[in-house]
Amino acid sequence: SETANYAKYRPVAYTPSSNLSQTGCPHLQSGLVDWHNPAAWDSGSVPTTGQSFSIKANTKVLVSSCSIDPAAVFGTITIPATSQLILGDASISIAARGISVAGSFLVGSPTCRLRNKLTITLAGKRSDQTLPASPSVKGLAVTGKIDIHGARYYPTWSR
């Protein structure tokens, strides 16, 4: 039998450093509104568990480690075309029945890879879904932009 030896084609192993300089971090830009600020929301109040809500137009909302109760499960989170939901570089858990992204949902950038754990849970059950599919039930509807950049692991290819 023939044994393939692909070792000579693999990229050199990469050892990540925790001291990498980061630039272009969305969570460090100016003009961000904290999740806890009622001015960030169409309803004028901070979202609570079970509630569906929308970010106010032309608003960039920052989620940090203490922003969201990990036990909270929201209804549908709506990000309008002119708004952004930005997750900071911290351990974050967010759960919702659905997420509708017409604007931007940003987690890091190519030059600012996040190093902490992120958990996004889409809650609901199959019997709640009707067709055509709706982002309001265990779904993610994207007409805008989702950009997620975490720690890079190598090799980045497989055969």
PASEBA-1860 file (N, C-alpha, C; in nm, 3 decimals):
! residues 159
1> SETANYAK> 0.084/-0.118/0.000/0.000/0.000/0.000/0.088/0.124/0.000 ~ 0.033/0.226/-0.055/0.106/0.352/-0.067/0.067/0.446/0.046 ~ 0.164/0.510/0.107/0.138/0.606/0.213/0.175/0.744/0.163 ~ 0.079/0.836/0.170/0.105/0.972/0.125/0.177/1.050/0.234 ~ 0.274/1.130/0.194/0.346/1.213/0.288/0.324/1.359/0.249 ~ 0.233/1.424/0.319/0.200/1.562/0.288/0.272/1.663/0.377 ~ 0.358/1.614/0.466/0.425/1.702/0.561/0.501/1.814/0.491 ~ 0.560/1.786/0.377/0.638/1.891/0.310/0.550/2.001/0.252
9> YRPVAYTP> 0.419/1.979/0.243/0.328/2.079/0.188/0.258/2.162/0.294 ~ 0.270/2.121/0.419/0.201/2.191/0.527/0.272/2.321/0.562 ~ 0.196/2.423/0.603/0.261/2.546/0.648/0.332/2.522/0.781 ~ 0.428/2.605/0.810/0.503/2.595/0.934/0.406/2.616/1.050 ~ 0.422/2.538/1.154/0.335/2.550/1.272/0.345/2.690/1.330 ~ 0.234/2.741/1.372/0.227/2.877/1.425/0.205/2.870/1.575 ~ 0.283/2.944/1.649/0.266/2.953/1.793/0.209/3.090/1.825 ~ 0.082/3.097/1.860/0.022/3.228/1.889/0.084/3.294/2.010
17> SSNLSQTG> 0.089/3.424/2.007/0.141/3.502/2.117/0.028/3.583/2.178 ~ 0.026/3.592/2.308/-0.078/3.671/2.373/-0.042/3.820/2.371 ~ 0.075/3.852/2.321/0.119/3.991/2.320/0.117/4.053/2.181 ~ 0.038/3.997/2.091/0.030/4.054/1.957/-0.031/4.193/1.962 ~ 0.027/4.286/1.887/-0.033/4.419/1.884/-0.159/4.412/1.797 ~ -0.260/4.482/1.839/-0.387/4.479/1.767/-0.422/4.619/1.721 ~ -0.471/4.628/1.599/-0.514/4.756/1.543/-0.651/4.739/1.479 ~ -0.720/4.848/1.464/-0.851/4.843/1.398/-0.956/4.765/1.475
25> CPHLQSGL> -0.951/4.772/1.607/-1.046/4.699/1.690/-1.181/4.771/1.692 ~ -1.288/4.707/1.644/-1.419/4.772/1.645/-1.463/4.813/1.785 ~ -1.430/4.733/1.887/-1.474/4.760/2.024/-1.397/4.874/2.090 ~ -1.295/4.926/2.022/-1.218/5.038/2.078/-1.242/5.169/2.003 ~ -1.326/5.167/1.901/-1.353/5.289/1.826/-1.434/5.389/1.909 ~ -1.432/5.512/1.866/-1.509/5.615/1.937/-1.655/5.612/1.892 ~ -1.740/5.672/1.973/-1.881/5.684/1.938/-1.966/5.563/1.972 ~ -1.913/5.471/2.052/-1.990/5.352/2.091/-2.082/5.385/2.207
33> VDWHNPAA> -2.199/5.323/2.206/-2.296/5.339/2.315/-2.303/5.205/2.388 ~ -2.288/5.208/2.519/-2.290/5.086/2.599/-2.429/5.021/2.597 ~ -2.431/4.889/2.600/-2.556/4.811/2.602/-2.651/4.860/2.710 ~ -2.597/4.900/2.825/-2.680/4.942/2.939/-2.742/5.080/2.922 ~ -2.708/5.152/2.818/-2.759/5.287/2.798/-2.896/5.281/2.728 ~ -3.003/5.326/2.793/-3.137/5.322/2.732/-3.144/5.397/2.598 ~ -3.054/5.493/2.575/-3.054/5.570/2.451/-3.016/5.484/2.330 ~ -2.965/5.364/2.353/-2.923/5.277/2.243/-3.040/5.203/2.177
41> WDSGSVPT> -3.156/5.204/2.241/-3.266/5.117/2.200/-3.386/5.195/2.151 ~ -3.452/5.143/2.048/-3.574/5.204/1.995/-3.680/5.223/2.102 ~ -3.687/5.129/2.195/-3.789/5.134/2.300/-3.755/5.236/2.408 ~ -3.630/5.282/2.411/-3.588/5.376/2.515/-3.555/5.310/2.647 ~ -3.553/5.175/2.650/-3.517/5.104/2.772/-3.426/4.987/2.738 ~ -3.344/4.947/2.833/-3.250/4.837/2.814/-3.329/4.706/2.800 ~ -3.297/4.623/2.700/-3.370/4.498/2.677/-3.363/4.404/2.797 ~ -3.473/4.330/2.817/-3.480/4.230/2.923/-3.507/4.094/2.862
49> TGQSFSIK> -3.487/3.990/2.942/-3.505/3.854/2.892/-3.645/3.833/2.835 ~ -3.652/3.761/2.724/-3.778/3.733/2.657/-3.824/3.842/2.561 ~ -3.766/3.958/2.569/-3.808/4.073/2.489/-3.739/4.077/2.352 ~ -3.817/4.108/2.248/-3.760/4.137/2.116/-3.732/4.286/2.112 ~ -3.625/4.325/2.046/-3.588/4.467/2.048/-3.504/4.503/1.926 ~ -3.492/4.632/1.904/-3.415/4.685/1.792/-3.320/4.793/1.841 ~ -3.199/4.792/1.786/-3.105/4.899/1.814/-3.157/5.025/1.744 ~ -3.139/5.139/1.806/-3.180/5.266/1.747/-3.100/5.290/1.619
57> ANTKVLVS> -3.162/5.350/1.518/-3.095/5.380/1.391/-2.971/5.466/1.416 ~ -2.868/5.445/1.335/-2.742/5.520/1.341/-2.672/5.508/1.476 ~ -2.681/5.390/1.539/-2.622/5.369/1.670/-2.528/5.249/1.667 ~ -2.413/5.262/1.734/-2.316/5.155/1.748/-2.319/5.111/1.894 ~ -2.370/4.990/1.920/-2.386/4.940/2.056/-2.273/4.842/2.091 ~ -2.208/4.866/2.205/-2.099/4.781/2.253/-2.149/4.686/2.361 ~ -2.121/4.558/2.342/-2.150/4.456/2.443/-2.017/4.420/2.508 ~ -2.010/4.439/2.640/-1.890/4.401/2.716/-1.923/4.282/2.805
65> SCSIDPAA> -1.826/4.235/2.882/-1.846/4.114/2.962/-1.959/4.127/3.064 ~ -1.983/4.246/3.114/-2.086/4.262/3.217/-2.218/4.315/3.160 ~ -2.227/4.328/3.028/-2.347/4.387/2.966/-2.470/4.298/2.974 ~ -2.452/4.169/2.952/-2.566/4.079/2.937/-2.559/3.967/3.040 ~ -2.670/3.943/3.107/-2.681/3.831/3.199/-2.674/3.703/3.115 ~ -2.577/3.614/3.141/-2.563/3.492/3.061/-2.688/3.403/3.064 ~ -2.773/3.419/3.164/-2.895/3.338/3.173/-3.010/3.397/3.091 ~ -2.996/3.521/3.045/-3.103/3.587/2.970/-3.117/3.527/2.830
73> VFGTITIP> -3.242/3.507/2.788/-3.272/3.464/2.651/-3.366/3.567/2.593 ~ -3.319/3.641/2.494/-3.398/3.748/2.433/-3.487/3.692/2.323 ~ -3.580/3.775/2.279/-3.661/3.740/2.162/-3.574/3.761/2.039 ~ -3.621/3.839/1.943/-3.541/3.869/1.823/-3.463/3.998/1.842 ~ -3.334/3.992/1.816/-3.248/4.110/1.819/-3.240/4.164/1.677 ~ -3.278/4.290/1.658/-3.276/4.350/1.524/-3.170/4.459/1.516 ~ -3.084/4.447/1.416/-2.980/4.547/1.392/-3.015/4.616/1.261 ~ -3.067/4.741/1.267/-3.106/4.812/1.145/-2.987/4.841/1.053
81> ATSQLILG> -3.016/4.875/0.929/-2.914/4.897/0.826/-2.810/5.001/0.863 ~ -2.845/5.099/0.944/-2.751/5.205/0.978/-2.686/5.186/1.116 ~ -2.706/5.069/1.175/-2.657/5.045/1.311/-2.558/4.929/1.315 ~ -2.489/4.919/1.431/-2.391/4.813/1.452/-2.406/4.756/1.592 ~ -2.392/4.624/1.604/-2.381/4.558/1.733/-2.239/4.506/1.739 ~ -2.160/4.553/1.837/-2.017/4.522/1.845/-1.990/4.451/1.977 ~ -1.925/4.336/1.969/-1.891/4.261/2.089/-1.746/4.289/2.125 ~ -1.722/4.319/2.253/-1.588/4.348/2.301/-1.505/4.222/2.320
89> DASISIAA> -1.377/4.242/2.349/-1.285/4.130/2.371/-1.296/4.087/2.517 ~ -1.401/4.012/2.547/-1.428/3.962/2.681/-1.511/3.836/2.668 ~ -1.519/3.757/2.773/-1.604/3.639/2.770/-1.749/3.685/2.767 ~ -1.819/3.653/2.659/-1.957/3.699/2.640/-2.044/3.582/2.598 ~ -2.162/3.573/2.659/-2.265/3.476/2.619/-2.390/3.555/2.587 ~ -2.446/3.530/2.469/-2.569/3.597/2.429/-2.664/3.493/2.370 ~ -2.788/3.495/2.416/-2.887/3.398/2.369/-3.011/3.473/2.322 ~ -3.065/3.430/2.208/-3.185/3.493/2.152/-3.260/3.392/2.068
97> RGISVAGS> -3.389/3.419/2.047/-3.469/3.333/1.959/-3.431/3.357/1.814 ~ -3.377/3.476/1.786/-3.335/3.505/1.650/-3.256/3.635/1.646 ~ -3.180/3.651/1.538/-3.104/3.774/1.518/-3.123/3.816/1.373 ~ -3.165/3.940/1.354/-3.184/3.994/1.220/-3.081/4.104/1.198 ~ -2.991/4.084/1.101/-2.881/4.176/1.077/-2.897/4.244/0.942 ~ -2.941/4.369/0.944/-2.945/4.450/0.822/-2.825/4.544/0.822 ~ -2.775/4.575/0.942/-2.657/4.660/0.958/-2.534/4.574/0.972 ~ -2.460/4.591/1.083/-2.336/4.515/1.105/-2.334/4.451/1.243
105> FLVGSPTC> -2.289/4.327/1.246/-2.265/4.253/1.369/-2.116/4.223/1.370 ~ -2.039/4.293/1.455/-1.893/4.289/1.449/-1.832/4.229/1.575 ~ -1.742/4.134/1.554/-1.668/4.070/1.661/-1.522/4.066/1.616 ~ -1.442/4.162/1.661/-1.303/4.170/1.619/-1.290/4.218/1.475 ~ -1.168/4.205/1.422/-1.138/4.240/1.283/-1.017/4.158/1.240 ~ -0.981/4.161/1.112/-0.864/4.082/1.068/-0.736/4.121/1.142 ~ -0.727/4.245/1.189/-0.607/4.291/1.259/-0.630/4.303/1.410 ~ -0.744/4.255/1.455/-0.779/4.261/1.598/-0.859/4.136/1.634
113> RLRNKLTI> -0.790/4.024/1.640/-0.856/3.897/1.669/-0.886/3.885/1.819 ~ -1.010/3.851/1.850/-1.049/3.841/1.990/-0.992/3.715/2.052 ~ -0.956/3.723/2.178/-0.891/3.613/2.247/-0.980/3.545/2.351 ~ -1.097/3.598/2.374/-1.185/3.545/2.477/-1.297/3.460/2.418 ~ -1.362/3.385/2.505/-1.469/3.295/2.463/-1.597/3.372/2.431 ~ -1.657/3.338/2.319/-1.785/3.396/2.277/-1.883/3.283/2.253 ~ -2.001/3.293/2.315/-2.105/3.193/2.294/-2.230/3.264/2.246 ~ -2.278/3.225/2.127/-2.404/3.277/2.073/-2.499/3.158/2.063
121> TLAGKRSD> -2.610/3.166/2.135/-2.707/3.056/2.136/-2.836/3.103/2.073 ~ -2.884/3.028/1.975/-3.014/3.055/1.914/-3.113/2.960/1.980 ~ -3.208/3.016/2.054/-3.300/2.938/2.135/-3.432/2.915/2.062 ~ -3.499/2.812/2.099/-3.629/2.781/2.041/-3.637/2.632/2.010 ~ -3.749/2.592/1.952/-3.763/2.451/1.914/-3.818/2.443/1.772 ~ -3.789/2.335/1.708/-3.825/2.316/1.567/-3.975/2.335/1.542 ~ -4.058/2.292/1.634/-4.203/2.301/1.613/-4.253/2.446/1.614 ~ -4.171/2.540/1.664/-4.210/2.681/1.662/-4.189/2.745/1.525
129> QTLPASPS> -4.111/2.680/1.440/-4.075/2.737/1.310/-4.183/2.711/1.207 ~ -4.209/2.809/1.124/-4.300/2.793/1.011/-4.224/2.835/0.886 ~ -4.269/2.788/0.774/-4.205/2.825/0.648/-4.292/2.924/0.574 ~ -4.237/3.025/0.510/-4.093/3.046/0.499/-4.033/3.082/0.634 ~ -3.906/3.047/0.648/-3.836/3.064/0.776/-3.833/3.210/0.819 ~ -3.840/3.229/0.948/-3.838/3.363/1.007/-3.722/3.371/1.105 ~ -3.651/3.484/1.108/-3.542/3.494/1.205/-3.593/3.502/1.348 ~ -3.724/3.514/1.364/-3.779/3.528/1.499/-3.780/3.395/1.575
137> VKGLAVTG> -3.752/3.285/1.506/-3.750/3.156/1.572/-3.622/3.082/1.536 ~ -3.528/3.082/1.630/-3.404/3.005/1.618/-3.340/3.025/1.482 ~ -3.321/3.152/1.445/-3.262/3.178/1.315/-3.176/3.302/1.314 ~ -3.106/3.316/1.205/-3.019/3.430/1.182/-3.045/3.478/1.040 ~ -3.101/3.598/1.028/-3.130/3.655/0.896/-3.030/3.767/0.870 ~ -2.956/3.754/0.762/-2.850/3.852/0.734/-2.866/3.911/0.595 ~ -2.892/4.042/0.591/-2.887/4.116/0.465/-2.778/4.221/0.474 ~ -2.718/4.230/0.594/-2.610/4.324/0.619/-2.477/4.251/0.627
145> KIDIHGAR> -2.405/4.271/0.736/-2.269/4.219/0.749/-2.248/4.154/0.885 ~ -2.193/4.032/0.884/-2.145/3.968/1.005/-1.996/3.947/0.986 ~ -1.918/3.996/1.081/-1.772/3.989/1.071/-1.720/3.939/1.205 ~ -1.671/3.814/1.210/-1.625/3.753/1.334/-1.481/3.707/1.317 ~ -1.394/3.756/1.406/-1.252/3.720/1.399/-1.204/3.682/1.538 ~ -1.172/3.553/1.556/-1.120/3.505/1.683/-0.977/3.460/1.667 ~ -0.927/3.390/1.768/-0.790/3.341/1.766/-0.768/3.254/1.643 ~ -0.652/3.267/1.584/-0.620/3.190/1.465/-0.549/3.062/1.507
153> YYPTWSR> -0.595/2.951/1.451/-0.534/2.822/1.478/-0.476/2.770/1.347 ~ -0.362/2.704/1.356/-0.296/2.652/1.236/-0.286/2.502/1.246 ~ -0.278/2.430/1.136/-0.286/2.481/1.000/-0.427/2.528/0.968 ~ -0.439/2.617/0.874/-0.569/2.674/0.838/-0.629/2.603/0.717 ~ -0.573/2.491/0.678/-0.625/2.417/0.565/-0.626/2.269/0.599 ~ -0.697/2.194/0.520/-0.695/2.049/0.536/-0.702/1.986/0.398 ~ -0.673/1.861/0.391/-0.675/1.793/0.263/-0.782/1.688/0.265
END
